[in-house]
Structure formats: C-alpha cells, structure tokens
Amino acid sequence: MKGSFMDSKAPKALIPQFSIPQFSIPQFSIPKRTMGTRMFKLSLILSFIGLGSACKTNSEEGSHSLSDPRGLIQKSLVNYNGSIECASGSFVMLEKIEDLPQIIKFAAETHKSLRIVSSATPHSYSQVICPTDGGMVVDMQKFNRIITLDGNASSPSVTVEPGVKLVDLQEYLHKQGYGFPVSPDYNDVSMAGAVATGAHHSSLKISSAVSDWLMELTLINGLGQRVVLTGAQLDTARVHLGLLGAVVSMKFKIVPQFKLSFKVERFPDDHIGTKLAEQVAQFDYARASWFPHTDEYILESFDGVSVDTPGESFGTAWTSTPDISILGDLPSQVLNKSKFASCTAATLRAKTFGGFFKVIDSPKKNPVGFSHEMMAGNCRTSKCPWQIGIKARTMEAALDLKDFPGWSEDVKKILDQRQACFINGIYLRFSKASASALGQASGQDVVMFEIHIAQNNKPSLEKWSDVYDEILQMTLKKYKGRPHWGKNSTPYFTDLGPATFPKWKEFENLRQKHDPKMLFTSDLWSAMAQYSSSKPPLLKEGCALTQSCICEIDSHCGQGARCVSGGYFQDARVCRK
C-alpha cells in the first residue's frame, strides 16, 4: 500500500492528563447515495439473512432523566429481533456526566447492578447488554461529541464520547483528511459498544478490532472515581464488556485517509486450511466465505491505494435487500425445513456473488473508493434488512490461526457425517494478535468464523442447527475457541476462563480494583466467572429451541427432536430430528 500504515503496530498508550472540553460535535452532512440495483433473485434475498444486528429499547415512555433515582420507572431492553430481552429494571437517560457518581452511589445502596448502553439500538446478540434482574440501565447515547482531533502529534489521534457512531466519526475524519484503520462490516455502531464487545474487521497485517486502536480510556468506575487507563492497564481493559464502569471518553489512533481497491476470487477448498491464511496475508484487508457443499471458497480482498487513484465507489450490502416483509417468516420457514431450498440458495450465493458496491469512476470488477465506504456500510438511507423481513441469528468464535488447518479438516469431517448448507457460507475473518486480555485475538493471530442462520418468528429447530452447534461446540472445546462477546447465546459463554484467555486473571484483578462492589457485573459475567452462589437454573422443556441451553435430555429439544452426540465430534450435544 502506498503511504500505508499497515507496517505500523497497534498504538502504544500515551499518558496525558485529560479533561473534556464542552463543545458539540462538528456538523456535517452524510452524502446521500442512490441504493444499489435491487436484485430479486432468491440468492440475493437469502444472502442477507443473518446480516446485521441491532437492538431497541421499548417505547420511550417511562424513560427518566435523573432527579430522584428512587422514582425511576421500569423499562425493558430488547434486542433487534426480540431474541434477547433484559429483565425489567430502572432506566436512566443520562443528561449530565456529573450525575454518574450519584447513580453509582444509589446502585450500591440499593444493591442494583448497572448496565451502560451508548445507543438507542445497542448492537449485540447476547446477554452482554443486560443487567442482573432488577438492575439499572443507564443510556449515554446523548454523549455523542467528537471532542478533539490532534493531527500534529507523531501519532494522529481523535478523542470521542461513548455515543459517537463509527459512521459519523469516519465521515468527520474523512473531511479532515484522516481515516479510521478498521471497521466492522456494519458501521452504524457506537464507539463504546464496538470497543466493549471487540467488534472487528479482517486483516493479517494489523489488529482488526476497533479496541486495539485505543490510546486512552477514561471512565467513572464502581467507586464513583474518574480514572484514565493507559499502558498495561489499558491493554487489559481494551475489551471490557462494561464491567469496569461507565466510559466517559476514548482516545484513538487514526491514520491519513486512503482508498481501497476491491476484488473477488474463487478457489477450490481442498487446501483451505493452509492456503487461505497465506492469501489473506497478502492484502491489507481480506475475508472469505467458505461453501463446503460446493467445495469452494470466495476470497474478498481490499488493498490500499493512493487517495489520488480514481474511484468514488461505496458498499451497498445493507441497502440492496428487497423488501420481503409481506411474506412474513415464510422464506425462513422454507429454508429451515427444506434441504433443497437452503442448498439451492447457498449455491446461488456461491456462484453469483461479486460483492455489493455502487461502482463509480473505477473498473466494475475492481471498484475503488475511500476506506470507510469500502470496508463497511450501513442502511441510513434505506430500511435495514431486519426491518424488511430478514431475521437471523449468528454464532461466531475465534481460534488460533495455527489450528486453522486442523479445524477446517474437522469441519469437513462433521459435514461428511451430515451434509449441511450455509446460506452465506462459513464467513471467515482474521486478525493479528492483540495485547487485550479478553479480545478474540488476545496473544495470538486468529481466524474468526461466523455462521448466519435464518430465524423464524417462533422458536424452531432449524434444518441444520445440529451441525452448526456441533461446529461451534467443537471449536470451543477442542480448539479453546473464543466466542464473540456480542454474538452467540448464553450457554456458549459459561465455560470460559484462564484456559481460554491467558490474561483472564489480569482482567479480573483490574475489574475487582475498579468495581469491588460488583455494581457493573452482569449475570453473563457471573456465570462465566462462577460468582453466583445459587444453583444452576433448572433447564426447561424446549430450552434448546431458544438457544438458552445446550441440550442434556430429549425434552430440552422439543418438536420431536432427540438430544444426541455430535456425528463426528462426540463431545458435542445437539438436537436432531
């Protein structure tokens, strides 16, 4: 890459004294773009099932600006498709940072847990967003200012409040001649949420997680103290799950703006375990979709080019989906019952995929555009897929890159026992090692696989759910895989600890230092860290259908399914008809 930042390592922490100046985010307009041509082929409709996740709170009636916290009204927090609903608790729409110590004191006095959200639509598909039963949700979405931009330092940086959306930051930086080094595929996420849960892109040249570009983290901890984390403490806290306190501001390393050139290539999957990592390492950013039933994978690569290179192309993945809401959940029902339908959809995706871009002033097969508009996108100019009939759930885990050859062969063996089709393929992304304690790439280069699964309106056993579960359980148990914190269902987080994350105890020591009363501790963390003194919950009939348990007996499966061992990985427990 010409003038590339790719040879530099993730930023070292700085230690300046920090205070927040009081001025608003600079005003700018996001260019309006026409949506990509709507494609009504079955492959396009189905290819978006599983893309994106957003959450919403219930109606704003009952939200409360802090005056007397004892008068707070209960309000639930529900994720984008209703699969996660946090137990009702007090809700605070924070107006002043100065109120946080009062809220923390009240929580301590009343023995309530605290969960901080920084968006009206938190982007998580896991219980990480939830307080313990009866806990308080503090919404900091109004704190969405870009505080400072420092382009004169040897390492240019930007400091933001927690509620700033990544897409807004990218647009602002672009106008100043800068770019953000990485981005998840969907960039209409808050910076605080992206950091806390380890949101990431895909690269083997740099750390691909947003959190790895932090230079400084300022928060108000469980003691009501304002603290600035830098150096080793910052590394430990990069992916913090909201367990250390309420984030007040974050300072990130940024880079001079650059453009990316995109291309798509197809390869046979006979040596995917050794070949793919070598291919990904050749590009600034690269990712792949593996379709085992067609014995091939699709490599999408992005290489940096000079900003003078012609091209104003941008991604349209989130705005090219036709509205199928009139059909209800009929498409997902068909996919979840019919081998022919799901495999046909996956085959069409594999054979026709060429990327989703509006190509402007660049070759059609190799679109060129500015970094933030090529590697990520959103649906602000149109309805999002989940608003027009596309419902899905996702599972994701990371494993050590050196284990990828063995893992990919094991996946093939699972599929030899029971063929399954993946609508979007097995989505593979990568990252260089991270210094973070709880990041998916903590201490090792990793490959992260993701499976998108069509979801019916009512809980049901999907056609290939046993295969998906066997792959994930094998990854976690055999390969010490690390689940993505903002995805997956609760049962896949409960056996984590130092064996999975070598710096687990370092994080736990930091957590106890800044939140000794465990005010910011959620049920999810308590289950992982085994803090709960209560007995494990009684597993209910059909709990596997709602992904709230890994089955132990047939009744957990429901719908006439049996709880059996995996077809290849015998330690797995899955539901199969």
Secondary structure, DSSP 4 states (H G I P E B T S, - for coil): -TT-STTSPSPPPP---------PPPP--PPP-PPPPP--SHHHHHHTTT----EEES-STT---SS-GGGPPEE-EEETTSS-BPPPEEEEE---GGGHHHHHHHHHHHT--EEEE-SSS---SSGGGPPSTT-EEEE-TT---EEEEE-SSSS-EEEE-TT-BHHHHHHHHHHTTEE-S---SB--SBHHHHHHHT-B---SSS--BGGGGEEEEEEEETTS-EEEE-HHHHHHHSS-TT-SEEEEEEEEE-EE--EEEEEEEEEESTTHHHHHHHHHTTSSEEEEEEEGGGTEEEEEEEEEE-TTSS---EE-TTT-----GGGTTHHHHHHHH-HHHHHHHHHHHHHH----EE--SS-TTS-EEEHHHHS-B--TTS--GGGTT--EEEEEEEEEGGGHHHHHHHHHHHHHHS----TT-EEEEEE--B--SSSTTBTS-EEEEEEEEE--SS----TTHHHHHHHHHHHHHHS--EE-TTSS-GGGGTT-STTT-TTHHHHHHHHHHH-TT-TT--HHHHHHHT---SPPPPPPTTGGGGTSS--SSGGGT-TT-EEEE-SS-TT-EEEE-
